[in-house]
């Protein structure tokens, strides 16, 4: 440990921030004389105090012992630089936590607001890359295309592609699969093609495929759910409800049809009906042992409670 560098940094960081020794002492719960001795190099702080000193000066502990360290406006800014160098999600979370503390204290500068936005923007691209990597890992195994993980990976990848402006690639890929199969796609491939056109807002094409799929797979509840989704996205809520009800007759995984109907009720401003439906969903989830899912349904009910009771 270079004691000279440490003591020089202690004084330099303090003066750069225009802190008095008394102020630093108050923040660290020591005496001004103790701070003075640290800066003179006659004594060292307890090692457990180093993280608190670093936070006070907007640095990390390692910076205390480097000759050319820079004191940032706050600790969150220093952590954002650390994240920029590492691109490690753990560093992202540490930085985000510090910014949350600044928000709670009302101490965000304009620079901090920009930096917080940049932080999430950069992490978004890292998460996108990682998500697509693992969705593709699931989709590379085509032995069971009707398994729940496969279906969800395919649906989520498609949603991401549309969100990032690459929806046309998905449609072309799905259409090519249909053409190559001569229309003999399995249920999952049909559903993915329907969802692709639905995401692209090509509703008439999506409904045409829905009608064909219902003839091919009359007992598949997901086909009716997808049809309901298309009508809901078109703003035709009564038609959507009819298909969701058919879904309910066939049976679903997780109250899918009830969530769809509740959303339609909200769009139709039938808040009492939607509110009661969310309560019913919560009751079903709780009886099946899904307490967290029940709480989520109750949260949706809470969102419209005032309107439902008006």
Secondary structure, 3 states (H helix, E strand, C coil): CCHHHHHHHHHHHHHHCCCCHHHHHHHHCCCHHHHHHHHHCCCCCCHHHHHHHHHHCCCCHHHHHCCCCCCCCCHHHHHHHHHHHHCCHHHHHHHHHHHHHHHHHCCCCHHHHHHHHHHHHHHHHHHHHHHHHHHHHHHCCCCCCCCHHHHHHHHHHHHHHHHCCCHHHHHHHHHHHHHHCCCCCCHHHHHHHHHHHHHCCCHHHHHHHHHHHHHHCCCCHHHHHHHHHHHHHCCCHHHHHHHHHHHHHHCCCCCHHHHHHHHHHHHCCCHHHHHHHHHHHHHHHHHCCCHHHHHHHHHHHHHCHHHHCC
